[in-house]
């Protein structure tokens, strides 16, 4: 049955959870997030993205598209599955997420970062006994949710942190590749961070059957990036 996630199972945010979330969304987290541009590098090569305005527009569309309509709703359902210790539901949402990744490179990123995240969770003793490591290795999002549940981060705060981590990594990729100055990158972050809270709120209302997003420009950029002659990023 279609449903919105039950947020009653979450715990109130606390100072320790806040600090733990900062660790999880840090660019220094060893999952390789910094090595992926998600097609942005090809978009810059083709001059689709060429300055701060076009970069902000590109990221805003992804924030309100795949992030809002795929990643965040699935994050919330994964969190519910963790609270219920429901491995079947967790597996379902891992497969759904991979099915929503529109290109080979985006799927490979999800899986490769999932393996790295699973290894990190093992090293930090955060891997629940009821979860098979092979399941978490399918999706970095599943590992992210596992850590937030273990550290008692509530769903909305976890979703906010996930958005911020994605946005920061994409802005860093953009200012390095266009290139732009660090201050310009901070201006873009200041501008787009105001979109995160509304996106998270909207994601809570999405029903199961509404999960999905078509992003032709992103899919084209990601697909063509795979054969780009020279590149700094893996995707």
Secondary structure as the mmCIF struct_conf table of DSSP 4:
data_model
#
loop_
_struct_conf.conf_type_id
_struct_conf.id
_struct_conf.beg_label_comp_id
_struct_conf.beg_label_asym_id
_struct_conf.beg_label_seq_id
_struct_conf.end_label_comp_id
_struct_conf.end_label_asym_id
_struct_conf.end_label_seq_id
HELX_RH_3T_P HELX_RH_3T_P1 UNK A 7 UNK A 9
BEND BEND1 UNK A 10 UNK A 10
HELX_RH_AL_P HELX_RH_AL_P1 UNK A 15 UNK A 25
TURN_TY1_P TURN_TY1_P1 UNK A 27 UNK A 28
BEND BEND2 UNK A 29 UNK A 29
TURN_TY1_P TURN_TY1_P2 UNK A 30 UNK A 31
HELX_RH_3T_P HELX_RH_3T_P2 UNK A 33 UNK A 35
TURN_TY1_P TURN_TY1_P3 UNK A 38 UNK A 39
HELX_RH_AL_P HELX_RH_AL_P2 UNK A 40 UNK A 45
TURN_TY1_P TURN_TY1_P4 UNK A 46 UNK A 47
BEND BEND3 UNK A 48 UNK A 49
BEND BEND4 UNK A 51 UNK A 51
HELX_RH_AL_P HELX_RH_AL_P3 UNK A 52 UNK A 62
HELX_RH_PI_P HELX_RH_PI_P1 UNK A 63 UNK A 71
HELX_RH_AL_P HELX_RH_AL_P4 UNK A 72 UNK A 84
TURN_TY1_P TURN_TY1_P5 UNK A 85 UNK A 85
HELX_RH_AL_P HELX_RH_AL_P5 UNK A 87 UNK A 100
BEND BEND5 UNK A 103 UNK A 103
HELX_RH_AL_P HELX_RH_AL_P6 UNK A 104 UNK A 123
TURN_TY1_P TURN_TY1_P6 UNK A 124 UNK A 125
TURN_TY1_P TURN_TY1_P7 UNK A 129 UNK A 130
BEND BEND6 UNK A 131 UNK A 131
HELX_RH_AL_P HELX_RH_AL_P7 UNK A 133 UNK A 136
TURN_TY1_P TURN_TY1_P8 UNK A 137 UNK A 138
HELX_RH_AL_P HELX_RH_AL_P8 UNK A 140 UNK A 150
TURN_TY1_P TURN_TY1_P9 UNK A 151 UNK A 152
HELX_RH_AL_P HELX_RH_AL_P9 UNK A 155 UNK A 178
TURN_TY1_P TURN_TY1_P10 UNK A 179 UNK A 179
HELX_RH_AL_P HELX_RH_AL_P10 UNK A 182 UNK A 192
TURN_TY1_P TURN_TY1_P11 UNK A 193 UNK A 193
HELX_RH_AL_P HELX_RH_AL_P11 UNK A 194 UNK A 204
TURN_TY1_P TURN_TY1_P12 UNK A 205 UNK A 205
HELX_RH_3T_P HELX_RH_3T_P3 UNK A 208 UNK A 210
HELX_RH_AL_P HELX_RH_AL_P12 UNK A 216 UNK A 225
TURN_TY1_P TURN_TY1_P13 UNK A 226 UNK A 227
BEND BEND7 UNK A 229 UNK A 230
BEND BEND8 UNK A 232 UNK A 233
#
